[in-house]
Amino acid sequence: MASSPVLTTRVLLVCAAIGVATGILGGIAGWITLPVLAGPAFLYGLVLGSHVLPGIIAQEVLRRPFVALVTHVIAALISSAFNPAWTLRFIGTALLFGAIQEGIAALTRYRSWGAWRFFLSAGVIGVIVAVVVFFAAHLAVMPLWAQIAYLVISVLGPIVWTAVGLAIGTALSRAGVSRR
């Protein structure tokens, strides 16, 4: 007896719809990245944190393996249409964030879908973002208050966007997008 595929056509179509919508937001985030880094760079974690949305919404709506990763990749391809020069960054971010979200879900064998699990992945992503961007963007030259603000906002940015993503996913589920 053959088992049913994890990623059915319906699941892939939902991933695609979520990926397109969040990819547009990711493209906008890509546009404002340089002005934010040139100005109030300590706010960059809030901008980058928006990239958690594809996986959070997909996992909240579908609650299946691999949907975060698939949706992130679709979103990255859409974001790349807005800023082709950043294609590798969008795809790299999608793979990293999607892998973290899938990894946390896999640790619970895709059985635990409480909000804590989503916020745990957001916290892990926030810490990674904070550390990597701090060194990559040479934020150590900023005043101490700005460094502290950057670190706090970088960790909280993905957490705030996760709350937004959970609210959107819950609304989509109530609207009948998912069949559980």
KOLPAMI-895238 format. One record per residue: residue in one letter; x, y, z of N, C-alpha, C, O, CB in turn. Coordinates in pm, whole numbers, plus 50000, padded with zeros to 5 digits. Glycine has a CB too. Layout:
<atoms>
AXYZXYZXYZXYZXYZ ...
</atoms>
This chain:
<atoms>
M500854988250000500005000050000500895012350000501775013650086499045000050122 A500695021349907501505033449895501025043949994499825045750015501445038949751 S501985050650054501625061350147501395074250069501915075949958502725063350255 S500615083150127500335095750059501545104950069502235105050171499075102550118 P501805112649965502965121449967502785132550070501675136950097503195127449828 V503905137050126503875147750225503475160850160502695168550215505255149150294 L504005163250041503745175749971502785173249855503215171549740505065182149921 T501515173049886500495171249783500395183849698500975194149731499125167649846 T499655183049591499445194649505498795205949584499175217549570498575191049384 R497815202549666497145212749747498135219449842498125231749855495985206449827 V498975211649908499965217250000500935226249924501265237149971500735205950072 L501405221749809502335229849730501695242849683502355253249679502835221949609 L500425242549648499735254749606499585264649722499725276649702498365251249549 V499305259549841499215268349957500595274149987500715286050016498665260550081 C501645265849980503015270850000503345281749898503955291849932504045259249988 A502935279549773503215289449668502495302549695503085313249681502795283949531 A501235301949735500485314149764501105321949879501265334149872499015310849796 I501465314749986502105321250100503475326650059503855337750097502255311250219 G504205318849980505525323049933505485335649849506335344349863506175311949855 V504495336649761504385348749678504065360849764504705371349750503285346849569 A503095359549852502715370949937503865375450026504135387350037501505367350024 T504545365950090505645369750179506895373450100507745380950148505965358250277 G507015368249978508135372149892508045386649850509075393349837508175363349769 I506845391549830506665405849799507135414149918507825424149902505175409049764 L506735410050038507195417150159508715416250171509365425950209506515411350286 G509275404650139510735403050143511435411950043512515417250070511115388550117 G510825413849926511385422949827511395437249877512355444649855510605422149697 I510315441249943510255454750002511315456050111511975466350121508835457550061 A511465445650193512515445850297513885447250233514755454150286512455432950383 G514085440750119515355442050047515595456250000516725461150005515395432749929 W514545462849953514685476749908515085486050022515895495150001513395481549847 I514535483850140514825493350249516065489650331516465496950421513635494150342 T516685478350298517865474050373518995484350368519515488350472518365460750320 L519375488650249520495498050238520215511350307521095516350377520825500450093 P519035517450289518775529750364518815527750517519285536350591517425535350324 V518325516250562518355513550707519795511850753520185517350857517535500850741 L520605504350678522005502350718522795515350710523725517450788522665491750630 A522435524150616523135536950604522665546950709523375556450741522925542850464 G521485544850763520935554050862520855547450998521865545151063519555559050820 P519625544351040519465538051172519775523051167518855514851174518045540351226 A521035519451153521445505451133520975496351246520805484351226522945504651120 F520765501951364520345493551476518935487851454518515478951528520385501451606 L518195492851353516865487751322516885476151222515845470551190516015498751268 Y518075472651173518165462451069517595448951112517045441751029519595460751027 G517725445351236517185432651284515685431751267515145420851246517535430651430 L515005443051275513555443251254513235440851107512265433951074512955456551300 V514055446451017513865444450874514165429950838513355423450772514775454050792 L515295424850880515685411150847514755401050912514525390250857517115408550890 G514225404351027513315395351097512045392251019511405381951042512935401151229 S511685401050926510465398650846510595386150760509585380650716510175410850757 H511805381750737512015369950653511635356750722511745346150660513455369350610 V511195357250847510705344950913509285341650870508825330350889510775346351065 L508575351350814507145349650785506785337650698505845330550732506655361850721 P507485335050587507035324050501506895310750576505865303950564507995322250386 G507905307150651507885294350721506895293950836506235283850858509245291150773 I506795304950908505865305451021504425303850973503665295751026506015318751099 I504065311650871502695310850820502425296850763501385290850792502445321650712 A503345291650683503145278450622503015267550727502145258850717504305275250528 Q503875267850828503785257450932502525258951015501915248951054505015257951022 E502115271151043500905273251122499665268551045498745262851103500755288051162 V499645271050915498485267350833498485252350802497445245850815498455275350703 L499625246950761499655233350708500105222750808499655211350801500555232950591 R500975226350901501465217151003501955203950944501525193150984500385214451105 R502875205150848503445193550780504955195450766505445206750772502785191250641 P505675184550747507115185650721507395192850589506625191850494507765171750720 F508485199850586509065206250467508335218550416508835225050324509115196450359 V507175222050471506455233550417507175246750444507085256050363505055234050476 A507885247750556508615260150583509715262050480509875272950425509225259950726 L510465251650454511575252650359511085255650218511625264450150512385239650359 V510065248550173509525250750038508995265050025509265271849926508385240550007 T508255269550124507665282950119508745293750123508655303850054506685284950235 H509775291550204510885301150210511575302450074511885313550031511915296850316 V511815291250008512505291749878511635299149775512155307249698512825277449828 I510355296549774509455303649682509485318649713509585326849623508005298049693 A509405322049841509445336249880510755342749837510765354149791509265337650033 A511865335449850513165340949810513215343549660513785353549616514295331249850 L512635334649582512615336649436511775348849400512135356349309512065324049365 I510665350849468509825362649444510565375249487510575385249414508475361349520 S511185375049604511955386649651513065390149554513375401949535512545383849790 S513665380149494514765382249398514305390049275515105397049213515345368849354 A513035388949241512515396649127512545411649157512665419749066511075392249094 F512445415249284512495429349324513915434749327514155446449299511855431049460 N514855426049362516245430249375517145418649333517655411349418516565434749522 P517355416849201518115405449151519545404749203520125393949212518155405749001 A520115416049237521495416049289521595408749423522675404349462521995430549304 W520485407449492520485401049624519945386849619519595381349723519675409249721 T519855380849501519285367549488519945357349581519255349949650519395362849344 L521265357049582521945347149668521695349849816521605340449895523455347249640 R521585362549854521285365749994519875361250030519645355550137521435380750020 F518925363849940517555359449967517485344249978516845339050070516605364449855 I518125337249887518085322649890518825317250012518365307850077518685316849761 G519975323050044520715318750163519925320750291519895312050377522025326250172 T519275332350302518445335150418517275325450424516925320450531517925349650415 A516665322750309515535313350304515955299450350515245293050428514955312650162 L517095294850301517565281450339517905280950488517585271150555518785277450255 L518565291450539518935291650680517695292150769517535283850859519845303550710 F516815301950744515635303350829514715291250815514175286350914514875316250793 G514525286450692513675274750671514235262450739513485254550798513515272050523 A515555260550733516185249050798516035249750950515805239451014517675248250760 I516175261551006516005262951151514565259851190514325252551286516395277251198 Q513605265351115512195262851147511845248051129511125242351211511295271551059 E512345241951023512095227651002512805219351110512255209451158512575223350861 G514015223351146514765215951247514075215751382514005205351448516135221951263 I513555227351424512835227951552511565219251543511245212051638512465242751588 A510855219951430509645211651414510015196851412509285188551468508905215451283 A511135193451349511555179451342511925174051480511715162251508512745177851246 L512475182651565512825178151701511595173251777511695164651865513495189551778 T510435178851743509195174251806508445164451716507265161551739508295186251839 R509145159451614508575149851517507325155251449506415147851414508255136751587 Y507315168351432506185175051366504855172151436503805171251372506095170851220 R504915170651568503705167851645503305179151737502155180051779503885155251725 S504235187751771503955198751863503905211851786504895216051727505025199451975 W502745218151787502555230451711502175242051801501555251651756501505228551604 G502545241251927502265252252018503085264551981504135263551916502555248152162 A502615275952023503295288651992504745288552042505605294751981502525300452053 W505005281752153506355281352209507375276552106508505281452102506395272352333 R506965266752023507875261051925508245271351819509395272151777507255248751860 F507265279151776507515289551677508425300451736509335305251669506185295651629 F508155304051860508965314551924510375309651955511325317551957508295319352052 L510525296751979511865291151999512695292551870513845296851875511785276252041 S512095288951756512825290451629513115305151602514175308451549512025284351512 A512195314051636512415328451617513575333451703514385341551659511145336251650 G513645328451827514745332451914516095327751861517075335151865514525326952054 V516145315451812517385310151754517785318651633518955322451620517225295251712 I516835321551547517115329751429517575343651472518535348951416515875330851337 G516915349451571517285362751619518715363351671519435372851642516355367151728 V519115353351747520485353151800521495351851686522515358651684520665341451901 I521205343051591522125341351477522215354251397523315358651363521645329851384 V521085360451368521065373151295521875383751370522685390751311519615378051272 A521635384851500522315394951580523835393451573524545403351552521855394151725 V524315381551590525755379251591526375381051453527375388151438526065365151643 V525775374851353526345375451218526365389651164527395394251115525565366451124 V525245396551172525185410151117526045419751199526635428951143523745415151113 F526135417651329526965426351412528395426651359529005437351347526945421451559 F528925414951327530295414451277530395417751129531335424551087530885400651302 A529435413151049529485415550904529335430250870529965435150776528405407550834 A528525437350945528285451550917529165460651002528995472851001526815454950942 H530105454951075531055462751157530315472351251530655484051261532015470551067 L529325467151319528515475551407529255479251535528765487351614527225468551441 A530425473451557531205476751677531675491251677532055496551781532415467451688 V531645497751561532055511851554530935521251596531165533251611532505515251412 M529755516051615528625524351658528735527251806529435520151878527275517351626 P528035537651853528025540351998527435528352074526655520552019527215553252029 L527825527152199527405515652279525875514252285525355503152275527955516852421 W525165525452300523705524752307523125518652178522175510852183523105538752331 A523705522152064523235517151935523555502251920522765494751863523855525151819 Q524715497951971525065483751966524085475552049523625464952007526505481552017 I523765480552168522825473452256521435473252192520765462952191522775480252396 A521015484752139519705485452072519675475751954518675468851933519395499752024 Y520755475351877520815466251763520645451751809519835444351753522145467851688 L521385447751911521325433851959519925430352009519405419551980522345431652071 V519315439352085517975436752138516955436052024516125426952021517575447752239 I517015445551932516055445851821516275433851729515305428551674516185458951742 S517515429751710517795418251623517225405351678516775396751602519285416751601 V517235403951808516665391951869515135393051873514435383151849517225389852012 L514635404951903513185406651913512495407651778511315404351767512875418951994 G513205412151674512595413651541511955400851491510765401051458513635418151442 P512685389751484512055377251440510925372651533509975366251488513095366351430 I511025375751661509975371851755508695379651727507605374051728510445374051902 V508835392651703507675400951670507045396251539505825394851530508075415851661 W507885393951437507365389351308506735375451320505805372251247508485389151202 T507245367251411506635354151434505225355751490504315348451449507495345751530 A505045364951582503695367551636502755371951523501605367651517503755378351748 V503255380451434502455384851319502125372851231500985371151188503205395851237 G503125364451203502935352751118501935342951178501125337251105504245345851095 L502005340851308501045331951374499625337351364498675329751343501425329951522 A499475350351378498145356551366497615354851224496435351751205498205371551404 I498465356951125498045355250985497695340550959496665337650897499165359950888 G498555331451005498305317150986497015312551051496265304650993499455308951040 T496745317451171495505313951241494295319251163493295312351149495515319651385 A494405331551114493305337351036493075329350907491925327050868493595352151002 L494145325250841494005317250719493365303650750492535298850672495375315250653 S493745297750861493145284950900491655286550929490845278250888493865279151023 R491295297250999489875299951027489095302250899487905299150890489725312051120 A489785307950799489125310750672488985298150585488345298450480489895321450595 G489575287150631489425274450561490535270950465490365262050382488165274550488 V491675277650475492795274650385493355260750414493795253750323493905285150399 S493335256750539493865243550574492715234150610491645238350655494885244450691 R492985221350587492045211050629492785202150727493675194650688491475202850507 R492425202950855493105194750954492185183851003492565175851088493595203151071 
</atoms>
